Amino acid sequence: MSTFKSLHILNYRIWFIGAMISNIGTWMQRTAQDWLVFDHLTDHDASAMGITMALQLGPQLFLAPVAGLLADRFNRKQLLVLTQSAMAVLSAGLGILVVSGAAQLWHVYGFALLLGVVSALDAPVRQTFVSELVRDDYLPNAVALNSASFNVARMIGPAVAGILTVAVGPGWVFLINTLTFVALLLSLWKIPTASLRRLPRAAAGKGRIREGLRYVQFRPDIVVVLVAVFIVGTLGLNFVLFIAAMVGTEFGLDAGAFGLMNSIMAIGSVAGALLSAGRKKPRLRIIFGAAGAFGVTSGIAALAPSYFWFGVALVPVGLFAITMMTSANGYVQTTTDPVMRGRVMALYMAIFMGGTPIGAPFVGWVANVAGPRWSLSVAAASGLIAALIGLVWIVRARQLRIRFDRRARGLRHFRVVSAAPGSATGPDADGAARVQDPDDAAER
């Protein structure tokens, strides 16, 4: 089946299994850490959660250029061994503090910052390592399956973490997560280095970081995707904060309900990732269309009258959010020169994750001052604005116009045609104006 074709490749299959187990542990830790801050160390303070998220994701902004150059210059498999080992040590350290009863809020802030630094170095390496496991024509599918793995883990991890947090406490969740890193390290050990694809490496010397930035500067299609990703990533994808505020403050429920709601949302996320995996290639219209749909469904979730209907509304929210992000990730990776891929993906991850230090505290403040429903309204606005920016750019880039054809019937009276130089805007054999694909124009 085309949706799962990358799993026929042994190296990718080994990586997929190890990453899945590690991702489950990561989501367990995230859920337990957020609930630890929200319910154990503060009195339902959404702003404290926002600060924790900002510290953990903020290093993406500052370390992205260095992380991207490392991914382009050095052995990615060896880098992953180092970063995954470091994250295992940090998870164990926080777990010991919490289990011993010595943990304070500033401890969580400190570990979140350290984990953010390591994750910032790890992210572009993980993103681009996939290109060493599969051929270029399989890359969009492999990227989408990575997203599916991440979101299946998101469906399982929070539910397990919610149960364990209530039963034994968040500290033991952190210690269990330490063990899940072993799975990914074993998968890396099982993949022979000689079997990996040899891709171009960035040359040594000064100016390599600037070289990556100049490359993006002259790719306006990538720039507009990054702008949309920044807006939605900063203001719209603070799901843990939204869900915790709605579950804990609006509906007055506990950690088990919080974990279950994260898992319910992941159902839509998995569906979105699998739909993306079945497409031959990511397209701009999918990215911006999904952004608009995310905005609409987030607005519906903000109006949910009960816990049950909030869960129902979160399924399409997850579907469209992951459709947008998976398509954007795949588009940037597959249209970027291999020698630049690490630096461009580092910039992508910095924009995607690094906006959280701005957005999470702001959204947390909105939840505290105006209520959780208004914080979800911020997410709705971010999706609609991103969709509008993308639509305007496609129209301007392709010089699209609506043409009236009086001989057609119904809505076919109106056709979208391109007036760009060199495009075919004349009539076809049947006299109708030829309809152009905006993506094809944008990707040239």
C-alpha positions in Angstrom: 0.0 0.0 0.0 1.3 3.4 -0.9 0.5 4.8 2.5 3.0 2.5 4.2 5.5 1.9 1.4 8.5 3.2 3.4 8.0 0.4 5.9 9.1 -2.1 3.2 12.7 -0.7 3.7 14.4 -2.5 6.5 16.4 0.4 7.9 13.4 2.6 8.0 11.3 -0.1 9.6 13.9 -0.5 12.4 14.1 3.3 12.9 10.3 3.6 12.9 9.8 1.0 15.7 12.5 2.6 17.9 11.2 6.1 17.3 7.7 5.0 18.1 8.7 3.6 21.5 10.7 6.7 22.3 7.9 9.0 21.2 5.5 7.3 23.5 7.9 7.9 26.4 8.3 11.6 25.3 4.6 12.2 25.3 4.3 10.5 28.7 6.9 12.8 30.1 5.3 15.9 28.5 1.9 15.1 30.0 3.3 14.3 33.4 5.5 17.4 33.4 2.7 19.7 32.4 0.4 18.3 35.0 3.1 18.4 37.6 3.4 22.2 37.0 -0.3 22.8 36.6 -1.6 20.8 39.6 1.2 19.8 41.9 3.6 22.8 42.0 1.1 25.6 41.3 -2.6 26.1 41.8 -3.8 25.6 38.2 -1.5 28.3 36.9 -1.6 28.3 33.1 1.1 31.0 32.9 3.5 28.7 34.7 2.8 26.0 32.1 3.4 28.6 29.4 6.8 29.5 30.9 7.8 25.8 31.1 6.9 25.3 27.5 8.8 28.5 26.5 11.9 27.3 28.3 11.8 23.9 26.7 11.2 25.2 23.2 12.9 28.6 23.3 16.5 27.3 22.6 15.2 26.4 19.1 15.3 30.1 18.2 18.9 30.6 19.3 20.6 27.3 18.4 18.9 26.6 15.1 21.7 27.9 12.9 24.3 25.8 14.7 22.1 22.7 14.9 21.4 22.9 11.2 25.1 23.2 10.3 25.9 20.2 12.6 23.3 18.1 10.8 24.8 19.1 7.4 28.4 18.7 8.4 28.7 15.6 10.6 27.6 12.0 11.0 23.9 12.2 11.8 23.7 8.7 13.3 26.5 9.5 15.8 24.9 12.9 16.7 21.6 11.1 17.4 23.3 8.7 19.8 24.8 11.7 21.7 21.5 13.7 21.9 19.3 10.8 22.8 21.7 9.7 25.6 21.7 13.2 27.0 17.9 13.4 27.0 17.8 10.0 28.9 20.1 11.4 31.6 17.9 14.5 32.0 14.7 12.5 32.2 16.3 10.3 34.9 17.5 13.4 36.9 14.1 15.0 37.0 12.4 11.8 37.9 14.7 11.2 40.8 14.0 14.8 42.1 10.3 14.3 41.9 10.2 10.8 43.4 12.3 12.0 46.3 10.0 14.9 47.0 12.6 17.5 46.5 11.3 19.0 43.2 10.3 22.6 43.1 9.0 24.7 40.3 12.4 26.2 39.5 13.8 22.7 39.2 11.3 21.9 36.5 12.2 25.2 34.7 15.9 24.3 34.8 15.4 20.8 33.4 13.0 22.1 30.8 15.7 24.6 29.6 18.4 21.9 29.5 16.1 19.5 27.6 15.3 22.3 25.2 18.9 22.9 24.4 19.5 19.2 23.7 16.3 18.9 21.7 17.2 21.9 19.6 20.4 20.1 18.6 18.5 16.8 18.1 15.6 18.1 16.0 17.2 18.9 12.6 19.3 15.7 12.8 16.3 13.5 13.4 14.4 15.3 10.6 17.1 14.9 8.0 18.3 11.4 9.1 15.3 10.0 7.4 16.7 11.0 4.0 19.6 8.6 4.7 17.2 5.7 5.2 15.0 6.1 2.1 15.2 7.3 -1.5 14.1 10.8 -2.4 10.9 9.6 -4.1 10.0 7.8 -0.8 10.9 10.8 1.4 7.4 12.5 1.5 5.9 9.2 2.6 8.6 8.6 5.2 8.2 12.1 6.6 4.4 11.6 6.9 4.8 8.2 8.6 7.2 9.8 11.1 4.4 12.2 11.8 1.9 9.3 12.2 4.4 7.6 14.6 4.6 10.7 16.6 0.9 11.1 16.8 0.1 7.4 17.5 2.5 7.9 20.4 0.6 11.0 21.3 -2.5 8.9 21.4 -1.0 6.3 23.7 1.5 8.3 25.8 -0.8 10.9 27.5 -3.4 8.2 28.3 -0.8 6.0 30.0 0.8 9.0 31.7 -2.6 10.2 33.0 -3.2 6.8 34.6 0.3 6.5 36.0 0.3 10.1 37.3 -2.8 9.5 39.3 -1.6 6.0 40.4 2.1 6.5 41.3 2.9 10.1 40.6 4.7 12.0 37.8 8.2 11.2 39.0 7.9 7.5 38.0 6.6 8.6 34.6 9.9 10.4 34.0 11.9 7.4 35.1 9.9 5.1 32.7 10.6 7.6 29.9 14.3 7.2 30.6 14.0 3.5 29.5 12.2 4.3 26.3 15.3 6.2 25.0 17.1 2.8 25.0 14.7 1.6 22.3 15.8 4.3 19.9 19.5 3.9 20.8 19.1 0.1 20.0 17.5 0.9 16.7 20.4 3.1 15.8 22.8 0.4 16.8 20.9 -2.1 14.6 21.2 0.1 11.4 24.6 -0.5 9.8 26.3 2.7 9.0 27.5 1.3 5.6 23.9 0.8 4.5 22.9 4.4 4.9 22.6 6.6 1.8 25.7 8.8 1.2 24.4 12.4 0.8 26.4 15.6 0.1 27.9 17.2 3.2 28.4 20.9 3.7 32.0 21.9 3.2 34.1 23.2 6.1 34.7 26.9 6.4 33.2 30.2 7.4 29.9 31.5 6.0 28.0 28.2 5.9 25.2 29.4 8.2 24.7 32.5 6.1 24.7 30.3 3.0 21.7 28.5 4.3 19.9 31.7 5.1 20.6 33.1 1.6 19.2 29.9 0.1 15.9 30.4 1.9 15.8 34.1 1.0 15.7 33.2 -2.7 12.9 30.6 -2.2 9.8 32.7 -1.7 7.6 29.6 -1.7 9.5 28.3 1.4 9.4 31.7 3.0 5.6 31.9 2.8 5.3 28.3 4.2 7.6 29.3 7.1 5.5 32.4 7.8 2.3 30.3 8.0 4.0 27.7 10.2 5.3 30.4 12.5 1.8 31.9 13.0 0.1 28.6 13.7 3.0 27.2 15.6 3.2 30.2 17.9 -0.5 30.9 18.6 -2.3 27.7 17.6 -0.4 24.6 18.5 -0.3 25.1 22.3 -2.5 22.1 22.7 -1.3 21.0 26.1 -2.0 24.4 27.5 -5.5 24.7 25.8 -6.5 21.2 26.9 -5.2 21.5 30.5 -7.0 24.9 30.9 -10.3 23.5 29.5 -10.2 20.2 31.4 -8.9 21.6 34.7 -10.5 25.0 34.9 -13.5 24.9 32.6 -14.7 21.4 33.3 -13.0 20.8 36.7 -11.5 17.3 36.0 -8.3 15.5 36.9 -5.1 14.3 35.2 -6.8 11.1 33.9 -9.3 13.3 32.0 -6.4 15.5 30.8 -4.5 12.5 29.4 -7.5 11.0 27.8 -8.3 14.3 26.0 -4.8 14.4 24.6 -5.2 10.9 23.3 -8.6 11.7 21.7 -7.1 14.6 19.9 -4.3 12.3 18.6 -6.9 10.2 16.8 -7.5 13.1 14.4 -3.7 13.7 14.3 -3.0 10.1 13.2 -5.7 10.3 10.6 -4.2 13.5 9.2 -0.7 12.0 9.1 -1.9 8.9 7.3 -3.8 10.9 4.8 -0.6 12.9 4.1 1.4 9.7 3.7 -1.0 8.5 1.0 -0.4 11.6 -1.2 2.3 11.5 -3.8 3.7 14.9 -2.9 2.9 17.7 -0.5 1.3 20.7 -2.1 0.9 24.4 -1.1 -2.9 24.3 -1.4 -3.1 21.5 1.1 -0.9 23.4 3.5 -3.0 26.6 3.4 -6.3 24.8 3.1 -5.6 22.8 6.2 -4.6 26.0 8.1 -8.0 27.5 7.3 -9.8 24.3 8.4 -7.8 24.2 11.6 -8.9 27.8 12.4 -12.6 26.9 11.9 -12.5 23.7 13.9 -10.6 25.4 16.8 -13.3 28.0 16.9 -15.9 25.2 17.2 -13.9 23.6 20.0 -13.9 26.9 21.9 -17.7 26.8 21.9 -18.0 23.2 23.1 -20.6 23.1 25.9 -19.2 20.0 27.7 -16.2 17.7 28.2 -17.7 15.2 25.7 -18.3 17.6 22.9 -14.9 19.2 23.5 -13.4 15.8 22.9 -15.5 15.4 19.7 -14.4 18.8 18.4 -10.7 18.1 19.1 -10.6 15.2 16.5 -10.9 17.5 13.4 -8.6 20.0 15.1 -5.9 17.4 15.4 -6.6 16.2 11.8 -6.2 19.6 10.2 -3.3 20.7 12.4 -1.2 17.6 11.5 -2.2 17.7 7.9 -0.9 21.3 7.7 2.4 20.6 9.6 3.1 17.3 7.9 2.6 18.8 4.5 4.7 21.8 5.3 7.5 19.6 6.6 7.4 17.4 3.6 7.2 20.3 1.2 10.3 22.0 2.7 12.3 18.8 2.8 11.5 17.5 -0.6 12.0 20.8 -2.4 15.3 21.7 -0.7 18.8 20.8 -2.1 20.2 17.8 0.0 23.3 19.7 0.9 21.2 22.5 2.4 18.5 20.3 4.0 19.9 20.3 7.6 20.2 24.1 7.8 16.8 24.7 6.2 15.1 22.2 8.4 16.8 23.7 11.5 15.3 27.0 10.4 11.9 25.3 9.9 12.1 23.7 13.4 13.2 27.0 15.0 10.2 28.8 13.5 7.8 26.0 14.3 8.9 25.4 17.8 10.7 28.6 18.7 7.7 30.7 18.5 6.3 29.0 21.6 8.3 31.3 24.0 6.3 34.1 22.6 3.0 32.4 22.1 2.7 30.1 25.1 3.0 32.7 27.8 0.6 35.0 25.9 -2.0 32.2 25.4 -1.6 31.2 29.1 -2.2 34.9 30.1 -5.3 34.9 27.9 -6.5 31.7 29.5 -6.0 33.2 33.0 -7.5 36.6 32.3 -10.3 35.9 29.8 -10.8 32.2 30.2 -9.8 29.0 28.4 -12.3 29.5 25.6 -10.8 32.8 24.6 -7.3 31.1 24.4 -8.8 28.6 21.9 -10.1 31.6 19.9 -6.5 32.8 19.6 -5.7 29.4 17.9 -8.7 29.8 15.6 -7.5 33.3 14.5 -4.0 32.0 13.8 -5.2 29.3 11.4 -7.4 31.7 9.5 -4.7 34.4 9.2 -2.2 31.8 8.0 -4.6 30.5 5.4 -5.3 34.1 4.2 -1.6 34.9 3.8 -1.1 31.7 1.8 -4.0 32.3 -0.5 -2.9 35.9 -1.2 0.6 34.8 -2.0 -0.5 32.0 -4.4 -2.8 34.5 -6.2 0.0 37.0 -6.5 2.7 34.5 -7.4 0.7 33.0 -10.2 -1.3 36.1 -11.1 -4.5 34.2 -10.8 -7.8 35.7 -12.1 -11.4 34.6 -12.1 -12.7 34.3 -15.7 -16.3 34.2 -16.7 -17.4 31.6 -19.3 -20.9 32.2 -20.3 -21.2 28.9 -22.2 -20.5 26.8 -19.1 -23.2 25.7 -16.6 -23.6 26.4 -12.9 -20.5 27.2 -11.0 -18.4 26.4 -14.1 -19.2 29.8 -15.3 -16.3 30.9 -13.2 -12.8 29.5 -13.8 -9.5 30.3 -12.1 -6.9 31.1 -14.8 -3.3 32.3 -14.7 -2.1 35.5 -16.3 1.5 34.9 -15.5 4.0 35.4 -18.4 4.6 32.2 -20.4 1.5 30.5 -19.0 -1.1 29.0 -21.2 -4.1 31.4 -20.8 -5.5 31.0 -24.2 -8.5 28.8 -25.0 -8.3 25.0 -25.3 -9.7 23.2 -28.3 -13.2 23.4 -26.7 -12.9 27.2 -26.4 -12.7 27.2 -22.6 -9.9 28.9 -20.7 -7.2 26.4 -19.5 -7.2 26.1 -15.7 -3.7 26.2 -14.1 -2.5 24.5 -10.9 -1.3 27.2 -8.5 1.1 24.7 -6.8 2.9 24.1 -10.1 3.4 27.8 -10.6 4.5 28.3 -7.0 7.0 25.4 -7.1 8.8 26.5 -10.2 
